[in-house]
Amino acid sequence: MKHADNRTKIRNRIISASVTVLLVLSLFCCLYVIVQVLTCGYVSFGGHCFFRVVTGSMEPSLSVGELILTDDVDIKEICVGDVVSFRSQSIDTMGNIITHRVVDVSHNAMGEIQLLTKGDANLSVDGMYVTASNLIGKVVWSSGDSFLASVMSFLSGRYGFLACIVFPCLLILGFVLKDNVKSMRRDMKKLVDTMEKSGEDVALVSSDVIAEEDYDAMRERLRAELMEELLNRDVEAQSREE
């Protein structure tokens, strides 16, 4: 029976440790995502970036809500017809991340490669060229209208993003508090047991002392009464003789 209990405790500890490790890794992943979003506006894992299509400028090739994956490639490898993601340099969309198709590849006066881009659903080309400085990557995969796109669309939203951060934190906090509460309960139980045992010992000692003191007092009182009785008899005897 004792061996079975030990095995159960060991199994529970292993499961608890494994869950804690997974939750900690999830938390670090969420923190990495936060830092990436705050610093550069998007998340990159080893040069691979995920984006969600939010406008219809590339329809029907890319629909709103689709998930796309871009690879960090050298601008020299970009050809006409490729779909690229870049940070806009136009005045009206300055800093926004745009995904359009390359319609022309040329060189500027400095000899740098520049890409002319256009949305498939747009009537005109983009107002600014894409250069190596604002190129993010080449689109190598798109999810289409799939369940994954719906899930990522929710997770990339405000509530989904908060859930990805808050939920792992709450789980980790719950497991930590659970272990701490169990430890505190064990310590409190030991303390209570010790205090109860000490209280019983003190009570026994006190009762013994009180009983012994009562016995001495009774003995002294009886002795005093006997002495008083004897003295009274002596006095009566002397009175008779006189």
N, C-alpha and C positions, 0 to 999 in steps of 0.2 A: 504493500500500500504506500509506504513511504517513497519507494523508488518511482512509482507511478506519479505521485505528487511532484517529485523532483523533475521528472521528465516534462510534466505539464508546465511547471514554472519555467524551465529552460526554453520550451517551445514558445511560450508567451513572450519571454524576453527577446527571443530571436525575431518574432513577428513584430513586436513593438519597435525594436531597433531598426528593422528593415523599413517599416513604414516611416519612421522618423527620418531616416536617410533620404528616402524618396521625397518626402515633404521638404526637407532642407534643400535638395537639389532643385525642386520646383520653385522654391522661394528665390534661390540664386538666379535661376533662369528668368524669373519675373523681374528681378532687380536689374539683370543685364539688359532686358528689353526696355525697361524704364530709362536707363542711362543712355542706351542707343537712341531712343526716340527724342530724349531731351537734347542730346548733343548734335545729332545729324538729321533728325526728323524721320528716320526709318531704321529698320532692324537689319543688320547684316551678320550672317554666320559664315565666316570664312570666304567672304566674297559673294555669297548667295543671299539675295534679298527677296522677300515676299512683299507683294503689293496687292491691293484690292482695287479693281477698276470702279471708279466712282462717277464717271461721265460716259456718255455714249459717243464720244468722238472717234472711237475705233470700231464702231459697229459696222457690219455684222461680225467682224473678226473677233473682237473682244466686247462682250456685253457687260453692262453694269452689274456689279456684284461678283464678277469672276475673280479668281485668285491667280496671280501670275508670278512666275519665278524668273529673276534676272541673274545672269552671271557677270561678274566683273571681268570684262575682256578689254584688251588693248584696242584703242580706236582704229588702229590699222587693220584689225580683223573685221571691221564692220563693212557690210556691202549694201548696195541698193536693194531694197526689199526687206531688209531686216527690221524688226521692231525693237526699239530701244527705249529705255527709261532714262530721263535726264532731269536736272533741276533747271527750271525755266529762268531765262535771263530777260524775258520781255517785261515791259513796264507793268502791264495789267496783270500778269501772273507771276511776278518776280518771286522766286524761291519755291514755287510749287513744283511738285514732282509730276511730270507728264510722261505718258507712254504713247509714242507715235511711230509711224513707219518712216524709214529713211527713203527719200526719193532722189537724192543726189549726194555724191561725195566729191568734194573739191578741196582746194588749198587756198588759204588766205595769203595776204601779202608777206607774212612772216614765214610762209612755207608750212604752216600748221594745217593738219587735216580738219576740215569742218563738214558737218553733216547738215543737209537740208531735210527737214522733217515735215510730215503732214498727217493729220488724222484721216483715216479712211472715210469717215463720214463728213469731213470738213471740205468746203469748197476751195479753200486757199491754203497755201503752205504757211508754216509758222514764221513769225516775224524775225526770229533770231536764229543764227546757226548754233549747232551743238558742237562744242569742242571737247578736248580731253579733260578740261578743268571742270566741266559740269555734267559730263557723261557718268551715269551710274552703272549701267550694264545693258546687256542684250537679253531680250526675253527669250527664254528657252523652253518654257512650259506654261500652259494655262489650264485651269481646272475645268473650264466650261460651266454649264449649268448643272452642277452636281451637289450632292449632300455636303461634301467637303467645303464647297464655296459658301454654302449657307452657314455652316458651323463657323468658318473663319470670318464671315461677315458679322456674325454675332459677337465673336471674341474680339474683333477689331473695333467694335463699338464701345461706347462709354461704359455701359453696364457689364458687358462681357470682359472688358479689360480690368475693371475693378474687381470682378469676381475672380479672375485669374490671380490677382494679388491678395485680396482679402481672404479668400477661402483657404489657400495654403497657410497663411499666417494664423488664421483661427484654429486650423487643425493642429499645427505645431504647438500653439499656445495651449490648446486643450490637452494634448499628450503630455506636455511638460507639467501643466498644473495637475493632471491626473496622477502622475508619478509623485509629485511633491505632496499632494494631499494624502496619498497612500502612506508615504514616509512619515508625514506629520501624525497621521492616525496611529501608526505603529508606535511612534515615540510617545504620544500622549497616553496610549494604552499601557505602555511600560511604566510611565511616570505614575499613572493612577494606581496600577497594581503595586508599585513600590510604596506609594503613600498609604494605600490601604493596609499593606502588610506592616509598615512601620507604625500605623495607628493602632493596629491590633496588639502589637508588641507593647506599645506604650500603655494601652488600656490594661493589659494583663499585669504589667509591672505596677501601675498605679493602684489597681484593685488589690494586689498583694500587699502593697505598702499600707494602704488604708485598712485592710483587714488586720494587719499586725498592730497598727496603732490603736485601733478599736479594742483589740484584745488586751493590750497593755493598760489602756484607760479603764476598761472594765475590771481588770485585776486590781488596779490601784483603788478604785472606788469600793470594791468589795473588802479590800484590806482595811480601808479607812472606816467603813461601816462596822467591821468586826472589832476594830480597836475602840471605836466609840461605844459599842455595846459592852465591851469588857470594862471600860472605864465607868460606865453607868452602873454596872453591877458592883464594882468595888465601892463606889460612892454609897450605894444602897446598903451594902454590908456594913460599912463603917457607921452609917447612921443607926442601924439596928443595935450595934454594939454599944453605942453611946446611950 
